[in-house]
Amino acid sequence: MTTVYRKEEKTMEYTTNEAAKNMHEAYLKCKTVFDPKHLLVNNRVDFESEEEEFFYKIVGDFFLQRKQMETIEHEKYGK
């Protein structure tokens, strides 16, 4: 599947493979930046806008919740 975006008479194709690659790279970057061990530092950052702050809060909360789930599972099953 290919999505075509038109910009100033030029056509740029953006394939699902490219999208998947870009999304995976963004995920890996977010996973590093929002590692819960950096929570104290990340909470001190000044944001450029309310939208940006909200985005970072949601993404940070996601990785914190995943870490909490892993910890609970580890304690429960000793994995």
mmCIF file of the N, C-alpha and C atoms, coordinates in Angstrom:
data_MODEL
# 
_entry.id   MODEL 
# 
loop_
_atom_site.group_PDB 
_atom_site.id 
_atom_site.type_symbol 
_atom_site.label_atom_id 
_atom_site.label_alt_id 
_atom_site.label_comp_id 
_atom_site.label_asym_id 
_atom_site.label_entity_id 
_atom_site.label_seq_id 
_atom_site.pdbx_PDB_ins_code 
_atom_site.Cartn_x 
_atom_site.Cartn_y 
_atom_site.Cartn_z 
_atom_site.occupancy 
_atom_site.B_iso_or_equiv 
_atom_site.pdbx_formal_charge 
_atom_site.auth_seq_id 
_atom_site.auth_comp_id 
_atom_site.auth_asym_id 
_atom_site.auth_atom_id 
_atom_site.pdbx_PDB_model_num 
ATOM 1   N N  . MET A 1 1  ? 0.848  -1.182  0.000  1.00 0.00 ? 1  MET A N  1 
ATOM 2   C CA . MET A 1 1  ? 0.000  0.000   0.000  1.00 0.00 ? 1  MET A CA 1 
ATOM 3   C C  . MET A 1 1  ? 0.884  1.232   0.000  1.00 0.00 ? 1  MET A C  1 
ATOM 4   N N  . THR A 1 2  ? 0.574  2.178   -0.865 1.00 0.00 ? 2  THR A N  1 
ATOM 5   C CA . THR A 1 2  ? 1.357  3.396   -0.975 1.00 0.00 ? 2  THR A CA 1 
ATOM 6   C C  . THR A 1 2  ? 0.438  4.603   -0.849 1.00 0.00 ? 2  THR A C  1 
ATOM 7   N N  . THR A 1 3  ? 0.856  5.552   -0.029 1.00 0.00 ? 3  THR A N  1 
ATOM 8   C CA . THR A 1 3  ? 0.130  6.808   0.105  1.00 0.00 ? 3  THR A CA 1 
ATOM 9   C C  . THR A 1 3  ? 0.921  7.866   -0.637 1.00 0.00 ? 3  THR A C  1 
ATOM 10  N N  . VAL A 1 4  ? 0.246  8.664   -1.429 1.00 0.00 ? 4  VAL A N  1 
ATOM 11  C CA . VAL A 1 4  ? 0.916  9.690   -2.214 1.00 0.00 ? 4  VAL A CA 1 
ATOM 12  C C  . VAL A 1 4  ? 0.519  11.057  -1.665 1.00 0.00 ? 4  VAL A C  1 
ATOM 13  N N  . TYR A 1 5  ? 1.529  11.875  -1.364 1.00 0.00 ? 5  TYR A N  1 
ATOM 14  C CA . TYR A 1 5  ? 1.301  13.242  -0.917 1.00 0.00 ? 5  TYR A CA 1 
ATOM 15  C C  . TYR A 1 5  ? 1.769  14.174  -2.019 1.00 0.00 ? 5  TYR A C  1 
ATOM 16  N N  . ARG A 1 6  ? 0.973  15.174  -2.319 1.00 0.00 ? 6  ARG A N  1 
ATOM 17  C CA . ARG A 1 6  ? 1.348  16.141  -3.350 1.00 0.00 ? 6  ARG A CA 1 
ATOM 18  C C  . ARG A 1 6  ? 1.749  17.447  -2.672 1.00 0.00 ? 6  ARG A C  1 
ATOM 19  N N  . LYS A 1 7  ? 2.904  17.942  -3.086 1.00 0.00 ? 7  LYS A N  1 
ATOM 20  C CA . LYS A 1 7  ? 3.413  19.188  -2.524 1.00 0.00 ? 7  LYS A CA 1 
ATOM 21  C C  . LYS A 1 7  ? 4.088  19.970  -3.641 1.00 0.00 ? 7  LYS A C  1 
ATOM 22  N N  . GLU A 1 8  ? 3.539  21.121  -3.961 1.00 0.00 ? 8  GLU A N  1 
ATOM 23  C CA . GLU A 1 8  ? 4.092  22.017  -4.977 1.00 0.00 ? 8  GLU A CA 1 
ATOM 24  C C  . GLU A 1 8  ? 4.459  21.286  -6.268 1.00 0.00 ? 8  GLU A C  1 
ATOM 25  N N  . GLU A 1 9  ? 3.514  20.581  -6.825 1.00 0.00 ? 9  GLU A N  1 
ATOM 26  C CA . GLU A 1 9  ? 3.673  19.908  -8.105 1.00 0.00 ? 9  GLU A CA 1 
ATOM 27  C C  . GLU A 1 9  ? 4.618  18.696  -8.053 1.00 0.00 ? 9  GLU A C  1 
ATOM 28  N N  . LYS A 1 10 ? 5.167  18.376  -6.900 1.00 0.00 ? 10 LYS A N  1 
ATOM 29  C CA . LYS A 1 10 ? 6.043  17.225  -6.778 1.00 0.00 ? 10 LYS A CA 1 
ATOM 30  C C  . LYS A 1 10 ? 5.288  16.111  -6.062 1.00 0.00 ? 10 LYS A C  1 
ATOM 31  N N  . THR A 1 11 ? 5.548  14.886  -6.465 1.00 0.00 ? 11 THR A N  1 
ATOM 32  C CA . THR A 1 11 ? 4.910  13.749  -5.819 1.00 0.00 ? 11 THR A CA 1 
ATOM 33  C C  . THR A 1 11 ? 5.951  13.013  -4.998 1.00 0.00 ? 11 THR A C  1 
ATOM 34  N N  . MET A 1 12 ? 5.611  12.794  -3.731 1.00 0.00 ? 12 MET A N  1 
ATOM 35  C CA . MET A 1 12 ? 6.492  12.048  -2.847 1.00 0.00 ? 12 MET A CA 1 
ATOM 36  C C  . MET A 1 12 ? 5.739  10.803  -2.399 1.00 0.00 ? 12 MET A C  1 
ATOM 37  N N  . GLU A 1 13 ? 6.279  9.651   -2.685 1.00 0.00 ? 13 GLU A N  1 
ATOM 38  C CA . GLU A 1 13 ? 5.638  8.420   -2.259 1.00 0.00 ? 13 GLU A CA 1 
ATOM 39  C C  . GLU A 1 13 ? 6.171  8.029   -0.885 1.00 0.00 ? 13 GLU A C  1 
ATOM 40  N N  . TYR A 1 14 ? 5.260  7.605   -0.059 1.00 0.00 ? 14 TYR A N  1 
ATOM 41  C CA . TYR A 1 14 ? 5.594  7.177   1.293  1.00 0.00 ? 14 TYR A CA 1 
ATOM 42  C C  . TYR A 1 14 ? 4.972  5.809   1.470  1.00 0.00 ? 14 TYR A C  1 
ATOM 43  N N  . THR A 1 15 ? 5.783  4.778   1.494  1.00 0.00 ? 15 THR A N  1 
ATOM 44  C CA . THR A 1 15 ? 5.277  3.414   1.529  1.00 0.00 ? 15 THR A CA 1 
ATOM 45  C C  . THR A 1 15 ? 5.063  2.950   2.959  1.00 0.00 ? 15 THR A C  1 
ATOM 46  N N  . THR A 1 16 ? 4.308  1.872   3.091  1.00 0.00 ? 16 THR A N  1 
ATOM 47  C CA . THR A 1 16 ? 4.092  1.310   4.426  1.00 0.00 ? 16 THR A CA 1 
ATOM 48  C C  . THR A 1 16 ? 5.396  0.797   5.020  1.00 0.00 ? 16 THR A C  1 
ATOM 49  N N  . ASN A 1 17 ? 6.295  0.328   4.182  1.00 0.00 ? 17 ASN A N  1 
ATOM 50  C CA . ASN A 1 17 ? 7.603  -0.120  4.692  1.00 0.00 ? 17 ASN A CA 1 
ATOM 51  C C  . ASN A 1 17 ? 8.373  1.054   5.294  1.00 0.00 ? 17 ASN A C  1 
ATOM 52  N N  . GLU A 1 18 ? 8.350  2.193   4.604  1.00 0.00 ? 18 GLU A N  1 
ATOM 53  C CA . GLU A 1 18 ? 9.017  3.384   5.131  1.00 0.00 ? 18 GLU A CA 1 
ATOM 54  C C  . GLU A 1 18 ? 8.342  3.848   6.420  1.00 0.00 ? 18 GLU A C  1 
ATOM 55  N N  . ALA A 1 19 ? 7.022  3.805   6.419  1.00 0.00 ? 19 ALA A N  1 
ATOM 56  C CA . ALA A 1 19 ? 6.281  4.209   7.615  1.00 0.00 ? 19 ALA A CA 1 
ATOM 57  C C  . ALA A 1 19 ? 6.630  3.304   8.789  1.00 0.00 ? 19 ALA A C  1 
ATOM 58  N N  . ALA A 1 20 ? 6.655  1.996   8.541  1.00 0.00 ? 20 ALA A N  1 
ATOM 59  C CA . ALA A 1 20 ? 6.985  1.042   9.597  1.00 0.00 ? 20 ALA A CA 1 
ATOM 60  C C  . ALA A 1 20 ? 8.398  1.290   10.125 1.00 0.00 ? 20 ALA A C  1 
ATOM 61  N N  . LYS A 1 21 ? 9.334  1.553   9.226  1.00 0.00 ? 21 LYS A N  1 
ATOM 62  C CA . LYS A 1 21 ? 10.722 1.823   9.624  1.00 0.00 ? 21 LYS A CA 1 
ATOM 63  C C  . LYS A 1 21 ? 10.795 3.098   10.466 1.00 0.00 ? 21 LYS A C  1 
ATOM 64  N N  . ASN A 1 22 ? 10.133 4.153   10.005 1.00 0.00 ? 22 ASN A N  1 
ATOM 65  C CA . ASN A 1 22 ? 10.140 5.423   10.740 1.00 0.00 ? 22 ASN A CA 1 
ATOM 66  C C  . ASN A 1 22 ? 9.480  5.284   12.110 1.00 0.00 ? 22 ASN A C  1 
ATOM 67  N N  . MET A 1 23 ? 8.378  4.560   12.160 1.00 0.00 ? 23 MET A N  1 
ATOM 68  C CA . MET A 1 23 ? 7.680  4.370   13.431 1.00 0.00 ? 23 MET A CA 1 
ATOM 69  C C  . MET A 1 23 ? 8.530  3.561   14.399 1.00 0.00 ? 23 MET A C  1 
ATOM 70  N N  . HIS A 1 24 ? 9.200  2.529   13.880 1.00 0.00 ? 24 HIS A N  1 
ATOM 71  C CA . HIS A 1 24 ? 10.057 1.706   14.737 1.00 0.00 ? 24 HIS A CA 1 
ATOM 72  C C  . HIS A 1 24 ? 11.218 2.542   15.283 1.00 0.00 ? 24 HIS A C  1 
ATOM 73  N N  . GLU A 1 25 ? 11.825 3.352   14.434 1.00 0.00 ? 25 GLU A N  1 
ATOM 74  C CA . GLU A 1 25 ? 12.923 4.217   14.881 1.00 0.00 ? 25 GLU A CA 1 
ATOM 75  C C  . GLU A 1 25 ? 12.440 5.211   15.937 1.00 0.00 ? 25 GLU A C  1 
ATOM 76  N N  . ALA A 1 26 ? 11.248 5.765   15.744 1.00 0.00 ? 26 ALA A N  1 
ATOM 77  C CA . ALA A 1 26 ? 10.685 6.699   16.724 1.00 0.00 ? 26 ALA A CA 1 
ATOM 78  C C  . ALA A 1 26 ? 10.417 5.989   18.046 1.00 0.00 ? 26 ALA A C  1 
ATOM 79  N N  . TYR A 1 27 ? 9.900  4.763   17.966 1.00 0.00 ? 27 TYR A N  1 
ATOM 80  C CA . TYR A 1 27 ? 9.646  3.977   19.180 1.00 0.00 ? 27 TYR A CA 1 
ATOM 81  C C  . TYR A 1 27 ? 10.946 3.737   19.942 1.00 0.00 ? 27 TYR A C  1 
ATOM 82  N N  . LEU A 1 28 ? 11.989 3.307   19.242 1.00 0.00 ? 28 LEU A N  1 
ATOM 83  C CA . LEU A 1 28 ? 13.265 3.030   19.909 1.00 0.00 ? 28 LEU A CA 1 
ATOM 84  C C  . LEU A 1 28 ? 13.833 4.292   20.552 1.00 0.00 ? 28 LEU A C  1 
ATOM 85  N N  . LYS A 1 29 ? 13.718 5.419   19.863 1.00 0.00 ? 29 LYS A N  1 
ATOM 86  C CA . LYS A 1 29 ? 14.198 6.685   20.414 1.00 0.00 ? 29 LYS A CA 1 
ATOM 87  C C  . LYS A 1 29 ? 13.398 7.063   21.658 1.00 0.00 ? 29 LYS A C  1 
ATOM 88  N N  . CYS A 1 30 ? 12.067 6.937   21.567 1.00 0.00 ? 30 CYS A N  1 
ATOM 89  C CA . CYS A 1 30 ? 11.210 7.250   22.716 1.00 0.00 ? 30 CYS A CA 1 
ATOM 90  C C  . CYS A 1 30 ? 11.509 6.318   23.887 1.00 0.00 ? 30 CYS A C  1 
ATOM 91  N N  . LYS A 1 31 ? 11.742 5.048   23.587 1.00 0.00 ? 31 LYS A N  1 
ATOM 92  C CA . LYS A 1 31 ? 12.034 4.072   24.642 1.00 0.00 ? 31 LYS A CA 1 
ATOM 93  C C  . LYS A 1 31 ? 13.301 4.470   25.398 1.00 0.00 ? 31 LYS A C  1 
ATOM 94  N N  . THR A 1 32 ? 14.277 5.006   24.698 1.00 0.00 ? 32 THR A N  1 
ATOM 95  C CA . THR A 1 32 ? 15.519 5.457   25.332 1.00 0.00 ? 32 THR A CA 1 
ATOM 96  C C  . THR A 1 32 ? 15.299 6.748   26.115 1.00 0.00 ? 32 THR A C  1 
ATOM 97  N N  . VAL A 1 33 ? 14.662 7.718   25.480 1.00 0.00 ? 33 VAL A N  1 
ATOM 98  C CA . VAL A 1 33 ? 14.465 9.032   26.099 1.00 0.00 ? 33 VAL A CA 1 
ATOM 99  C C  . VAL A 1 33 ? 13.544 8.952   27.319 1.00 0.00 ? 33 VAL A C  1 
ATOM 100 N N  . PHE A 1 34 ? 12.496 8.133   27.228 1.00 0.00 ? 34 PHE A N  1 
ATOM 101 C CA . PHE A 1 34 ? 11.492 8.071   28.288 1.00 0.00 ? 34 PHE A CA 1 
ATOM 102 C C  . PHE A 1 34 ? 11.685 6.891   29.232 1.00 0.00 ? 34 PHE A C  1 
ATOM 103 N N  . ASP A 1 35 ? 12.887 6.357   29.279 1.00 0.00 ? 35 ASP A N  1 
ATOM 104 C CA . ASP A 1 35 ? 13.190 5.291   30.225 1.00 0.00 ? 35 ASP A CA 1 
ATOM 105 C C  . ASP A 1 35 ? 12.854 5.810   31.629 1.00 0.00 ? 35 ASP A C  1 
ATOM 106 N N  . PRO A 1 36 ? 12.071 5.049   32.397 1.00 0.00 ? 36 PRO A N  1 
ATOM 107 C CA . PRO A 1 36 ? 11.679 5.525   33.728 1.00 0.00 ? 36 PRO A CA 1 
ATOM 108 C C  . PRO A 1 36 ? 12.841 5.912   34.635 1.00 0.00 ? 36 PRO A C  1 
ATOM 109 N N  . LYS A 1 37 ? 14.035 5.384   34.378 1.00 0.00 ? 37 LYS A N  1 
ATOM 110 C CA . LYS A 1 37 ? 15.171 5.778   35.219 1.00 0.00 ? 37 LYS A CA 1 
ATOM 111 C C  . LYS A 1 37 ? 15.565 7.243   34.998 1.00 0.00 ? 37 LYS A C  1 
ATOM 112 N N  . HIS A 1 38 ? 15.057 7.866   33.926 1.00 0.00 ? 38 HIS A N  1 
ATOM 113 C CA . HIS A 1 38 ? 15.316 9.284   33.656 1.00 0.00 ? 38 HIS A CA 1 
ATOM 114 C C  . HIS A 1 38 ? 14.145 10.175  34.080 1.00 0.00 ? 38 HIS A C  1 
ATOM 115 N N  . LEU A 1 39 ? 13.192 9.613   34.793 1.00 0.00 ? 39 LEU A N  1 
ATOM 116 C CA . LEU A 1 39 ? 11.950 10.315  35.122 1.00 0.00 ? 39 LEU A CA 1 
ATOM 117 C C  . LEU A 1 39 ? 12.197 11.641  35.849 1.00 0.00 ? 39 LEU A C  1 
ATOM 118 N N  . LEU A 1 40 ? 13.083 11.655  36.832 1.00 0.00 ? 40 LEU A N  1 
ATOM 119 C CA . LEU A 1 40 ? 13.324 12.891  37.587 1.00 0.00 ? 40 LEU A CA 1 
ATOM 120 C C  . LEU A 1 40 ? 13.868 14.004  36.700 1.00 0.00 ? 40 LEU A C  1 
ATOM 121 N N  . VAL A 1 41 ? 14.761 13.662  35.801 1.00 0.00 ? 41 VAL A N  1 
ATOM 122 C CA . VAL A 1 41 ? 15.320 14.657  34.879 1.00 0.00 ? 41 VAL A CA 1 
ATOM 123 C C  . VAL A 1 41 ? 14.259 15.095  33.880 1.00 0.00 ? 41 VAL A C  1 
ATOM 124 N N  . ASN A 1 42 ? 13.553 14.131  33.291 1.00 0.00 ? 42 ASN A N  1 
ATOM 125 C CA . ASN A 1 42 ? 12.533 14.459  32.284 1.00 0.00 ? 42 ASN A CA 1 
ATOM 126 C C  . ASN A 1 42 ? 11.428 15.340  32.851 1.00 0.00 ? 42 ASN A C  1 
ATOM 127 N N  . ASN A 1 43 ? 11.098 15.173  34.128 1.00 0.00 ? 43 ASN A N  1 
ATOM 128 C CA . ASN A 1 43 ? 10.043 15.982  34.739 1.00 0.00 ? 43 ASN A CA 1 
ATOM 129 C C  . ASN A 1 43 ? 10.438 17.436  34.944 1.00 0.00 ? 43 ASN A C  1 
ATOM 130 N N  . ARG A 1 44 ? 11.704 17.750  34.776 1.00 0.00 ? 44 ARG A N  1 
ATOM 131 C CA . ARG A 1 44 ? 12.188 19.134  34.963 1.00 0.00 ? 44 ARG A CA 1 
ATOM 132 C C  . ARG A 1 44 ? 12.297 19.909  33.656 1.00 0.00 ? 44 ARG A C  1 
ATOM 133 N N  . VAL A 1 45 ? 11.987 19.271  32.557 1.00 0.00 ? 45 VAL A N  1 
ATOM 134 C CA . VAL A 1 45 ? 12.120 19.908  31.249 1.00 0.00 ? 45 VAL A CA 1 
ATOM 135 C C  . VAL A 1 45 ? 11.022 20.946  31.051 1.00 0.00 ? 45 VAL A C  1 
ATOM 136 N N  . ASP A 1 46 ? 11.396 22.102  30.490 1.00 0.00 ? 46 ASP A N  1 
ATOM 137 C CA . ASP A 1 46 ? 10.426 23.132  30.109 1.00 0.00 ? 46 ASP A CA 1 
ATOM 138 C C  . ASP A 1 46 ? 10.024 22.879  28.659 1.00 0.00 ? 46 ASP A C  1 
ATOM 139 N N  . PHE A 1 47 ? 8.738  22.865  28.406 1.00 0.00 ? 47 PHE A N  1 
ATOM 140 C CA . PHE A 1 47 ? 8.241  22.548  27.076 1.00 0.00 ? 47 PHE A CA 1 
ATOM 141 C C  . PHE A 1 47 ? 7.878  23.806  26.310 1.00 0.00 ? 47 PHE A C  1 
ATOM 142 N N  . GLU A 1 48 ? 7.895  23.679  24.989 1.00 0.00 ? 48 GLU A N  1 
ATOM 143 C CA . GLU A 1 48 ? 7.608  24.819  24.122 1.00 0.00 ? 48 GLU A CA 1 
ATOM 144 C C  . GLU A 1 48 ? 6.118  25.122  24.031 1.00 0.00 ? 48 GLU A C  1 
ATOM 145 N N  . SER A 1 49 ? 5.281  24.086  24.267 1.00 0.00 ? 49 SER A N  1 
ATOM 146 C CA . SER A 1 49 ? 3.841  24.297  24.170 1.00 0.00 ? 49 SER A CA 1 
ATOM 147 C C  . SER A 1 49 ? 3.121  23.296  25.065 1.00 0.00 ? 49 SER A C  1 
ATOM 148 N N  . GLU A 1 50 ? 1.869  23.568  25.310 1.00 0.00 ? 50 GLU A N  1 
ATOM 149 C CA . GLU A 1 50 ? 1.038  22.661  26.105 1.00 0.00 ? 50 GLU A CA 1 
ATOM 150 C C  . GLU A 1 50 ? 0.866  21.328  25.375 1.00 0.00 ? 50 GLU A C  1 
ATOM 151 N N  . GLU A 1 51 ? 0.746  21.380  24.057 1.00 0.00 ? 51 GLU A N  1 
ATOM 152 C CA . GLU A 1 51 ? 0.595  20.154  23.266 1.00 0.00 ? 51 GLU A CA 1 
ATOM 153 C C  . GLU A 1 51 ? 1.838  19.278  23.397 1.00 0.00 ? 51 GLU A C  1 
ATOM 154 N N  . GLU A 1 52 ? 3.009  19.885  23.307 1.00 0.00 ? 52 GLU A N  1 
ATOM 155 C CA . GLU A 1 52 ? 4.261  19.133  23.435 1.00 0.00 ? 52 GLU A CA 1 
ATOM 156 C C  . GLU A 1 52 ? 4.371  18.516  24.834 1.00 0.00 ? 52 GLU A C  1 
ATOM 157 N N  . GLU A 1 53 ? 4.030  19.275  25.842 1.00 0.00 ? 53 GLU A N  1 
ATOM 158 C CA . GLU A 1 53 ? 4.064  18.757  27.215 1.00 0.00 ? 53 GLU A CA 1 
ATOM 159 C C  . GLU A 1 53 ? 3.108  17.571  27.373 1.00 0.00 ? 53 GLU A C  1 
ATOM 160 N N  . PHE A 1 54 ? 1.912  17.687  26.816 1.00 0.00 ? 54 PHE A N  1 
ATOM 161 C CA . PHE A 1 54 ? 0.927  16.611  26.885 1.00 0.00 ? 54 PHE A CA 1 
ATOM 162 C C  . PHE A 1 54 ? 1.449  15.369  26.175 1.00 0.00 ? 54 PHE A C  1 
ATOM 163 N N  . PHE A 1 55 ? 2.052  15.531  24.995 1.00 0.00 ? 55 PHE A N  1 
ATOM 164 C CA . PHE A 1 55 ? 2.615  14.410  24.255 1.00 0.00 ? 55 PHE A CA 1 
ATOM 165 C C  . PHE A 1 55 ? 3.661  13.685  25.095 1.00 0.00 ? 55 PHE A C  1 
ATOM 166 N N  . TYR A 1 56 ? 4.596  14.436  25.658 1.00 0.00 ? 56 TYR A N  1 
ATOM 167 C CA . TYR A 1 56 ? 5.657  13.824  26.454 1.00 0.00 ? 56 TYR A CA 1 
ATOM 168 C C  . TYR A 1 56 ? 5.098  13.130  27.691 1.00 0.00 ? 56 TYR A C  1 
ATOM 169 N N  . LYS A 1 57 ? 4.073  13.711  28.293 1.00 0.00 ? 57 LYS A N  1 
ATOM 170 C CA . LYS A 1 57 ? 3.466  13.090  29.472 1.00 0.00 ? 57 LYS A CA 1 
ATOM 171 C C  . LYS A 1 57 ? 2.833  11.756  29.097 1.00 0.00 ? 57 LYS A C  1 
ATOM 172 N N  . ILE A 1 58 ? 2.102  11.718  27.999 1.00 0.00 ? 58 ILE A N  1 
ATOM 173 C CA . ILE A 1 58 ? 1.443  10.483  27.566 1.00 0.00 ? 58 ILE A CA 1 
ATOM 174 C C  . ILE A 1 58 ? 2.474  9.404   27.224 1.00 0.00 ? 58 ILE A C  1 
ATOM 175 N N  . VAL A 1 59 ? 3.492  9.772   26.469 1.00 0.00 ? 59 VAL A N  1 
ATOM 176 C CA . VAL A 1 59 ? 4.516  8.797   26.073 1.00 0.00 ? 59 VAL A CA 1 
ATOM 177 C C  . VAL A 1 59 ? 5.299  8.334   27.303 1.00 0.00 ? 59 VAL A C  1 
ATOM 178 N N  . GLY A 1 60 ? 5.661  9.265   28.169 1.00 0.00 ? 60 GLY A N  1 
ATOM 179 C CA . GLY A 1 60 ? 6.379  8.902   29.391 1.00 0.00 ? 60 GLY A CA 1 
ATOM 180 C C  . GLY A 1 60 ? 5.569  7.976   30.269 1.00 0.00 ? 60 GLY A C  1 
ATOM 181 N N  . ASP A 1 61 ? 4.265  8.269   30.401 1.00 0.00 ? 61 ASP A N  1 
ATOM 182 C CA . ASP A 1 61 ? 3.380  7.413   31.195 1.00 0.00 ? 61 ASP A CA 1 
ATOM 183 C C  . ASP A 1 61 ? 3.296  6.005   30.609 1.00 0.00 ? 61 ASP A C  1 
ATOM 184 N N  . PHE A 1 62 ? 3.287  5.906   29.278 1.00 0.00 ? 62 PHE A N  1 
ATOM 185 C CA . PHE A 1 62 ? 3.240  4.598   28.634 1.00 0.00 ? 62 PHE A CA 1 
ATOM 186 C C  . PHE A 1 62 ? 4.429  3.747   29.063 1.00 0.00 ? 62 PHE A C  1 
ATOM 187 N N  . PHE A 1 63 ? 5.642  4.299   28.956 1.00 0.00 ? 63 PHE A N  1 
ATOM 188 C CA . PHE A 1 63 ? 6.830  3.530   29.302 1.00 0.00 ? 63 PHE A CA 1 
ATOM 189 C C  . PHE A 1 63 ? 6.918  3.256   30.803 1.00 0.00 ? 63 PHE A C  1 
ATOM 190 N N  . LEU A 1 64 ? 6.431  4.166   31.630 1.00 0.00 ? 64 LEU A N  1 
ATOM 191 C CA . LEU A 1 64 ? 6.390  3.933   33.068 1.00 0.00 ? 64 LEU A CA 1 
ATOM 192 C C  . LEU A 1 64 ? 5.434  2.785   33.398 1.00 0.00 ? 64 LEU A C  1 
ATOM 193 N N  . GLN A 1 65 ? 4.265  2.777   32.770 1.00 0.00 ? 65 GLN A N  1 
ATOM 194 C CA . GLN A 1 65 ? 3.306  1.693   32.991 1.00 0.00 ? 65 GLN A CA 1 
ATOM 195 C C  . GLN A 1 65 ? 3.858  0.351   32.535 1.00 0.00 ? 65 GLN A C  1 
ATOM 196 N N  . ARG A 1 66 ? 4.561  0.329   31.412 1.00 0.00 ? 66 ARG A N  1 
ATOM 197 C CA . ARG A 1 66 ? 5.172  -0.923  30.932 1.00 0.00 ? 66 ARG A CA 1 
ATOM 198 C C  . ARG A 1 66 ? 6.196  -1.432  31.940 1.00 0.00 ? 66 ARG A C  1 
ATOM 199 N N  . LYS A 1 67 ? 7.004  -0.516  32.483 1.00 0.00 ? 67 LYS A N  1 
ATOM 200 C CA . LYS A 1 67 ? 8.006  -0.897  33.482 1.00 0.00 ? 67 LYS A CA 1 
ATOM 201 C C  . LYS A 1 67 ? 7.330  -1.429  34.737 1.00 0.00 ? 67 LYS A C  1 
ATOM 202 N N  . GLN A 1 68 ? 6.243  -0.803  35.158 1.00 0.00 ? 68 GLN A N  1 
ATOM 203 C CA . GLN A 1 68 ? 5.503  -1.274  36.324 1.00 0.00 ? 68 GLN A CA 1 
ATOM 204 C C  . GLN A 1 68 ? 4.934  -2.670  36.080 1.00 0.00 ? 68 GLN A C  1 
ATOM 205 N N  . MET A 1 69 ? 4.388  -2.912  34.891 1.00 0.00 ? 69 MET A N  1 
ATOM 206 C CA . MET A 1 69 ? 3.846  -4.226  34.556 1.00 0.00 ? 69 MET A CA 1 
ATOM 207 C C  . MET A 1 69 ? 4.945  -5.288  34.581 1.00 0.00 ? 69 MET A C  1 
ATOM 208 N N  . GLU A 1 70 ? 6.112  -4.962  34.037 1.00 0.00 ? 70 GLU A N  1 
ATOM 209 C CA . GLU A 1 70 ? 7.240  -5.898  34.041 1.00 0.00 ? 70 GLU A CA 1 
ATOM 210 C C  . GLU A 1 70 ? 7.670  -6.220  35.473 1.00 0.00 ? 70 GLU A C  1 
ATOM 211 N N  . THR A 1 71 ? 7.724  -5.188  36.319 1.00 0.00 ? 71 THR A N  1 
ATOM 212 C CA . THR A 1 71 ? 8.130  -5.384  37.704 1.00 0.00 ? 71 THR A CA 1 
ATOM 213 C C  . THR A 1 71 ? 7.141  -6.262  38.445 1.00 0.00 ? 71 THR A C  1 
ATOM 214 N N  . ILE A 1 72 ? 5.859  -6.015  38.249 1.00 0.00 ? 72 ILE A N  1 
ATOM 215 C CA . ILE A 1 72 ? 4.822  -6.811  38.907 1.00 0.00 ? 72 ILE A CA 1 
ATOM 216 C C  . ILE A 1 72 ? 4.889  -8.257  38.438 1.00 0.00 ? 72 ILE A C  1 
ATOM 217 N N  . GLU A 1 73 ? 5.050  -8.445  37.145 1.00 0.00 ? 73 GLU A N  1 
ATOM 218 C CA . GLU A 1 73 ? 5.131  -9.808  36.607 1.00 0.00 ? 73 GLU A CA 1 
ATOM 219 C C  . GLU A 1 73 ? 6.369  -10.523 37.133 1.00 0.00 ? 73 GLU A C  1 
ATOM 220 N N  . HIS A 1 74 ? 7.470  -9.804  37.204 1.00 0.00 ? 74 HIS A N  1 
ATOM 221 C CA . HIS A 1 74 ? 8.714  -10.386 37.724 1.00 0.00 ? 74 HIS A CA 1 
ATOM 222 C C  . HIS A 1 74 ? 8.528  -10.828 39.181 1.00 0.00 ? 74 HIS A C  1 
ATOM 223 N N  . GLU A 1 75 ? 7.908  -9.953  39.989 1.00 0.00 ? 75 GLU A N  1 
ATOM 224 C CA . GLU A 1 75 ? 7.696  -10.278 41.399 1.00 0.00 ? 75 GLU A CA 1 
ATOM 225 C C  . GLU A 1 75 ? 6.690  -11.412 41.586 1.00 0.00 ? 75 GLU A C  1 
ATOM 226 N N  . LYS A 1 76 ? 5.688  -11.434 40.711 1.00 0.00 ? 76 LYS A N  1 
ATOM 227 C CA . LYS A 1 76 ? 4.625  -12.438 40.821 1.00 0.00 ? 76 LYS A CA 1 
ATOM 228 C C  . LYS A 1 76 ? 5.110  -13.827 40.377 1.00 0.00 ? 76 LYS A C  1 
ATOM 229 N N  . TYR A 1 77 ? 5.838  -13.869 39.291 1.00 0.00 ? 77 TYR A N  1 
ATOM 230 C CA . TYR A 1 77 ? 6.240  -15.157 38.718 1.00 0.00 ? 77 TYR A CA 1 
ATOM 231 C C  . TYR A 1 77 ? 7.733  -15.435 38.828 1.00 0.00 ? 77 TYR A C  1 
ATOM 232 N N  . GLY A 1 78 ? 8.488  -14.495 39.342 1.00 0.00 ? 78 GLY A N  1 
ATOM 233 C CA . GLY A 1 78 ? 9.915  -14.691 39.517 1.00 0.00 ? 78 GLY A CA 1 
ATOM 234 C C  . GLY A 1 78 ? 10.674 -14.817 38.210 1.00 0.00 ? 78 GLY A C  1 
ATOM 235 N N  . LYS A 1 79 ? 10.169 -14.169 37.159 1.00 0.00 ? 79 LYS A N  1 
ATOM 236 C CA . LYS A 1 79 ? 10.812 -14.240 35.841 1.00 0.00 ? 79 LYS A CA 1 
ATOM 237 C C  . LYS A 1 79 ? 11.913 -13.246 35.716 1.00 0.00 ? 79 LYS A C  1 
# 
